[in-house]
Amino acid sequence: MDQIAIPDFTSGAMENWGLVSYREAYLLWSESESSNNYKKTIALVIAHEFAHMWFGNLVTCQWWDYIFLNEGFARYYQYLAGPATKTLSDWELEKHFNVEVVQVALLADSTDSAWALTAESYSASQGDGYRFRASSARSATAKEQQY
């Protein structure tokens, strides 16, 4: 699997067959200058994109109405990558899931204006960033509750 850092890559990160492209800030870090939190963010982004190789590329939904499934699986499994790798096992990323994902999902569901996970879509570009993040958090939380 090849990975490339692209200056000002608009998507932040995107998985493709054989190549994952990242904005430089989501792949490159400095041993002496980057904080542990910054390194953790990079690790989670990389794990998320690799999870999309299965949930989004090999197995995907028929249409964008159910994109929350692809994102939910990738969001959930990005936190399970830590124990599976020697480098990240000390970080215990799976323990961060409750604070960083479940709390976002609960906040999204706590309002009177909470929306359904599925919504009729006519193109991939519909929906705003917050709705996308909250939907992936809600879907990942539901996945986590199954275990």
N, C-alpha and C positions, 0 to 999 in steps of 0.2 A: 504494500500500500504506500503510495507516494503522498506527501503532504507539501504544500507550498504556502508561503506567507506572501500576501499581496498588499502593498500599501493602499490604504483607503478602500479596501474591498467592501462594497456596499452591503452585502448580506451578512457580514460578520464572519460566518463560516458556512460552508456548503459541501455536502458529500456528493460525490459522483463515483461512477465505477472506476476504481483504480486510483483515484485522486481526490484528496480532500483539500479544499482551498480555504484559507483563513485570512482575515484581516491580520496584519502583523501583530497587533496587540493581543490577539487570541491564540498566538502560537509561540511567540518569542518572548523570552524573559532573561533577566540578568541575575546570575548567581549572587552577586554582591549588592545589587540595588533593589531587586523586586521583593515585595513583602510575601509572606507565606500565604496571605489571603489572595494575592494576585496570582501566585502559582497554582493555588487551588482552583481559582476561576478558569485558568487555562486548562488544567487537568479535566475539569468538568465539561468544558466545551469540546475538547478532543474526544472524551468518552461519549458525549452526546452524539457527535457526528459519526463515530464508529458504530454506535447503536443503530443509527439510521441506515447503516448498510443492510441490516436485517429488517428493521421496522420502518419501512418507507421505500426501500429499493427492492429487496427480495420479496417482501410481503407488503402490500399497500392496499389502500381503500380504493373503491371504484371511483369516488369523486371527492371533491374538497369538503363536502358536508361533514365528512367523518375524519377530517385531518387531526382532530383531537386524539384519535387513537394512535396514529403514527407518533405524534409529539408526546403523548402521555407515556407510551412505552419507552421512547428514547430518554425522556426526562427521568423516568423511574430507574432505568438501567444505568444511566450515567453515574448515579450514586452507588451502584453496586460494583463498579469497576475497580474501586480502591482495593478491596480485599483480594481481588483477582490478580493484582499486579504487585510485584515485590516493592517497587518504588513508592507506591501510594498507600500501601497497607497500613503504615503508621499514622496516616491522616484520619483514618476512620470516617471516610466520607459518608458512609451509610448512616452515621449518627447525625449528620447535618440535614438529612432529608426532612425531618420533622419541622425544623425551624425554617428552612429555606424553601420548602415546597408545600408542606401540609398547611402551614400558617397562611400562605398566600391563597391557597384553595379555600380555607375556611373564611377568610376575609371576603373573597369573591362571592361566596355563597351566603354571607350574612346580611346582604343588603336586599331591600325590596326590589331592586332593579336587576337582580341576578338573572343571567340569561341561560338558556339551555345550551348544552354542549354541542348539539347539532343545530345547524342553521343552514337554510338554503343558500347555496353559493353559486354564482354564475362564472366566477373566475378565481384564480389562485390569489389574486391581490386584494380580495375583499376582506374587510375586518381591520381593526386597528391593533397596534402592538400590545396594549394592555389586555385586550380580550384574548389575544393569542397566548400570552404568557399565563393568564389566569386559567384558560381552558386546558393548557398543557399541565398546569399544576393540579387542577381538579381531576383530570384524567389519570395522572401519575399517582395521586393520592388514592383514587379508587383502585388502581392496580395494586398498590402497596397493601391495601386493606384485604385483598384476596389471599395474601400469604400469611 
